[in-house]
Amino acid sequence: MFNFLFNRTRLDFVVRAEFVADSVGAFLINLDRATDRLAFVKPNIDRLGFPVERISGIDGKLLSKEELHKVCDYERFKSYFKMLPERGTIGCSLSHEKALKKFLESEYEFALIFEDDVVFNPQELRECIDAAIEKKNLWDILNFETFHDGLPVKIADLCSDKHLALYFSSITHAGCYLINRSTAKKLLEKFYPIVMPFDHYFVASWEFDIKFVGVEPRIVQQNFGNSQIKSETTQNFESFGIKLSNAVFNSRRAVTGFIYNSYLFLRNFAD
């Protein structure tokens, strides 16, 4: 009913059958050359008390043109965003794919996935994670680092002054999120070809029939140094056809997201 972006299915990844209930593993995405970022964020993640695995990020700068075009549909990306994807954007998506694969090979029920430029209070984040595990039926992806207002609507109290929220307008960013196993599998199944940045992909909850929620007020921010994704001049396209396809994409995505989250709210959370 709600699918229109990601129709292909792939099963070329391993899913461990057994897992430890309510367990959380932390996965930190970090480029090998970004040693300063690792030194910055790793101590804070360690303070959360979860097992931590560093994921060696895929450096888009090192991918050949053939490798990039093999994994990404450049024409669809251009029609959706009026630009061609940067190498760093593709590398970022592939890095999240790598983290999700590692998670499904593990014994954890949940993965806490980090990018390496986030700041947070470990005690506050750990308190929210523990509370979220107790309410795991209310979410499939719980995003802690969310960009744009998103028109959040409260669905449940979480901890202290924090609550869980559904979003009724566009949001992005994937700097820190908690995800369950079945949802990680769904994201991997429709991952290729890449037609948008990962932080646009994983928020398209209607495509996967999942509950994507966030924590409000927000407790994780991205603010360490310059972006490693936007490392080149972006090539933009302004022809009428491209502008029209972009407008159709944005309108359809906004309307579908609003309808789907309204459906979730009325089915699961309305009093």
N, C-alpha and C positions, 0 to 999 in steps of 0.2 A: 504493500500500500504506500509506503513512504520512501521506497528505494528509487533513486534516479541517478546517482553519481557513481557508485561502485558496484558493478555487477559481476566482475570476474571472481572466481574462487580458486585458491591454491592451497595445497596441503603439504608443501615441502618443508615442514618444520616438525620438531619433536615435541610431544606433549607428555610429560610424565604423568602416569595414571594416579599415583598415590601422592598425597600431600598432607602436611601437618595442619590441622584445623586452627584457624585464627593466627597463624604464623605470618610474620612480615619480614621480607628481605629487602634491603635497600640497594639500589643500583645507581651508580653515579657515572653519567656520561661525561667523558673528559678526553679531549684530543691529546695525543702524546706530547705535542709541542706546548701545551698549555699548562706548564708546571706551576706557574704562579696561581692559576685558578684552582688547581688541585690543593695547593698549600693553603689557599684561602678558605675553601668550603669544606674540605674533608674533616677537620677537627669538629666543626659544628654537627656534621652528620654522625660522626662517631659518638657524640654526646647523646644521641637519641637512644642508643642502646640496642639497635638492631644489627644483625650481620650485614656488612657492607661489601659489595663487589664493585670494583671499578670496571666500567665498560670503556675499552679503548675506542674512542669516537672515530667515525669514518670521516676522513678529511677530504672534503669535496675538491680541494685544490689539487689533490694527487690523483684524481680519477681521470681517465682518458675520455675523450669525446665519445668514443664507442661505448664505454661503460656507462656514461651518463645517459645516452640515448637508449640504452638497453633497459634501464630501469624507469625512465621518465617519459611520459607522453608530452612532448614540448608543445604540440599544437593545442591540445586540450588545456594545458596550463595557461598558455597565452590567451585562449578564448575566455577563460575564467577570470584572469587577473590583469589582462592588458599588458603583460610583461612575460619575458622568458625567465625561468627559474635560475637563480644564481647557483654556482657550484656548492656554496655553503649551505644553501637551502636543501639541496638534494642530500648532501652529506649528513645534515641534521636529521632528516627523515630516516635515512638508512641507519643512523646511530640509535634512534628510538626503536626501530625494527630489531636491531641487534639486542637491545636491552630486553625487549618483550620475549624474544626467543630464549635468552638466558633464563628469564623468569619461568617460562613454561617447562624448561628442563630441570628446574629446581624443585625442592620439596615445600616451598612456601605457598600459602593460600593467597597472599596478597604481595604485590610489588609496590614499593615506594620508589619512584623513579625521579631522579634529579638531573637537571642540567647544572653545569659547574659555576654558574654566576649568580646563585641565589643567596639571599640573606634571610635569616629567620631566628627566632628565639627557640632553642631546642626544647626547653621545658614546655613552652606553649604548644609547639607543634606535636610533641609526644602526647600531651594531654588530649589534643584533638584527635590524634590517630587512635588512641586507646578507646575514646568515646565512639569514634566512627566504626570500629570493629564490632562494638556492641550493637550498632544500628546498621549492620552490613546489608540487611534486606532493603534499605532505602536507597542504595546507590550501587553503581557498577564501576564508575570512575568518579573519584572525589578529587577535584582540582583545588590545589592550595595557592597557585600562582596564576591569577586570572587577570587578563587585560581587557579594557573597555568596561563600561558600566554594566551592560548585560541585562538591565531590568530584573534584578534578582527578586524572587518571591520565596519567602521562608516556608520550609516544609517541616522542619523539626528543630528543636533545640539540640545543641551538640555539647558544648562545655563552656563553663564560665559565661561570658557574654557572647559566645559564638553560636551560630546556627547553620544548618544546611539550607541551601537555596537552589531552586531551579532558575534557569535564565531564559528570558523571553525575547531577548535581542542578541545580536552577534557578540561573541567573546572569542578570544584567542589566548595563546601562550600555554606552554607545556613545561615550565621550569621545575615544577614539583607536583606530582600527582600520585594518588593511590589507586590501584587497579586490581580487579579480581581475575581469576584464571580464565573463566569463560569469555570475558570481554577481551582479554589479551588475544585469545584465539580468534575471535571475530575480527579484530583489527588486522591480524596477520593474514587472515584468509583473503581479504579484499585490498591488501596493501599495494599490489601492483596492477597497472602501472601507476607511478606517482603522478598525480595531476594537481597537487596543491601542497603547500607546506604542511608538515605534520601537525602543527598546532591548529590548523584549520580542519585537518582530516579527523582527528580524534574527538573533536567537539560535535561532529555530525551524528548525533545520537540516533536520529531517526533512521539512518542508514543501517544501523546495527541492532536496532531494537534494544537499546540499553538506557539506563538512567545515568545521565551525566549531571552531576551536581557540584556545587562549590561551597567553600566555607566563607561566610560573611560575619563580621568584617574580615577582610583578607589579612593573612598573617605571613605570607612569603612574598618577597619581591625579587626581581632581577635587577641588579644594579652594580655588578662588578665589571668595570672597564668597558671597552668598546666591543661591539658585536663582532663575533667571529664568523657570522653568517653573511652579513652585508660587507663583503670585502672586495667588491668589484662594482663597476658602474652598471646599474640596472638598465636593461634595454626595454623601453616602453613602446607601446603601439597605440595609435590614436585614430585609426581608420574607423569609418562609420560601422562596418561589420563587426569589428572587434569591440567597439563601445557597446553595440547592441547586444552581443553575446554576453558581455560582462554584466550589463544591466539585467538581462534575463536570468543569468546565474545568481546574482546577488538577490534579486527579488524572489526567485523561486526558493532559494536557500532560507531567506528570512521568513517567508510565509510558511514553508514546511516546518522549520524549527519551531515557530510559534504554535502551529497547530499540534505538532507532536508533543511539545511540553505541556500544552493545555490539556491534551488527552491524558498524559501521565499524571498531571496534577489532579484532574477530576477523578481519575480511576484510583489513585493511590493515596492522595493527600488531602483532598477536600473533606471538611467536617460534615 
